[in-house]
Amino acid sequence: MILTLSLVVILVLRRRKNAVWGSSRFIPHNTSSTLSKKLDLEQDKLGDGGFGTVYYGKLGDGREVAVKRLYEHNSKRMEQLRNEIEILTGLRHPNLVTLYGCTSRCSRELLLVYEYIPNGTVSDHLHGERAKDGSLTWPIRMNIAVEAASALAYLHASGIIHRDTSNILLHENFCVKVADFGLSRHCPTGATHVSTAPQGTPGYVDPEYHEFYHLTDKSDVYSFGVVLIELISSMPAVDISRHRHEINLSNLAMNRIIRHAFHELIDPSMGFETDAEIMRMTTSVAELAFRCLQSEKDMRPAMTDVLEMLKEIQGSELKNTVEQERDNENDSVSGGSTIVPSPPGSNGASLPLLKLPVSPISVTDSWVVSSSTTSSSNSE
């Protein structure tokens, strides 16, 4: 079946402060262009999301786009549409998906037009249709973690809580693009939380937010902790074939990390059992994920701290690579032997993450999981 869409797409250049949905201020310079595209509902369909179907298309200037067509034209969908537009038009970051335009409020079709991201999602490559090609090596996974953390840290600095970090898109060069802002919320300056009913993808939702309806930036930190575990384990966030206490990946990971059973958690195909450097780095990321997955939000690090710790792990990889190459060059001249770095947990080994205040949540200390209790906070 062919659906012909001839519509006016409002090109959103940059949102002005206090822009109002439907007002002329929302569309700087009143700029618009016409997008005419025949979408084959079978061949052009990229997938279905929580709020609509996404199709592939092209603009007149040749740019490839993803067109999100919302399922329903009601007040709730309109609010989600408005929310996503207002957030994306007010932000600019290399790891956030770019919004090219949208239909007007009075259009029959509710459409959002984004840059086309051709390489699927992180989940696709870890445990989906693209997982078989083994393209996500450890260095690529490490870079995905850093770039996703950078995008979330930027959002938090801008007063925005994403609320659904499960959908991380990848460009052909595996550059991260964080998408799906329909559930995102602005957190007013000075507010400790936003009171709202829990929403998000199963397996990623902050348990404290789910219990007390208090959404905070630490809710994103929890969700990102699940992403980190996915990256090191290649396991899905939810798997009903696992033991009932470990259907959620976060529970499985906490159990393994508490018991120091990293070999039962980390994907061996990355070289965990054969490469001491990968063993050290993936164990360090597991430790960081453990901090992010604490049930009390106040026990979790800020996203900026998560980003810095990931950069430190990634930087140590580059440093050790350079040192290894230098040692190899020296060995070729002197005939000496190269010292292999000790794996994490061995005598004398130290992890680069342990720069936060002393706490019982490190690889070498006893692991104690915090209980879920509400924290006193001011109303928004």
Buried (B, 14 or more C-beta within 10 A) or exposed (E): EEEEBEBBBBBBEEBBEEBEEEEEEBBBEEEEEEBEBEBEEEEBBBEEBBBBBBBBBEBEEEEEBBBBBBEEEEEEBBEBBBBBBBBBBBBEBEBBBBBBBBBBEEBEEBBBBBBBBEBBBBBBBBBEEBBEEEEBBBBBBBBBBBBBBBBBBBBBEEEBBBBBBBBBBBEEEBBBBBBBBBBBBBBEEEBBBBEBEBBBBEBBBBBBBBEBEBBBBBBBBBBBBBBBBBBBBBBBBBBEEBEEEBBBBBBBBBBBBBEBEBEEBBBEEBBBBEBBBBBBBBBBBBBBBBBBBBBBBEBBBEBBBBBBBBBBBBEBBEEBEEEBEEBEEEEEEEEEEEEEBBBBBEEEBEBBBBEEEEEEBBBEEEBEBBEBEEBEBEEB
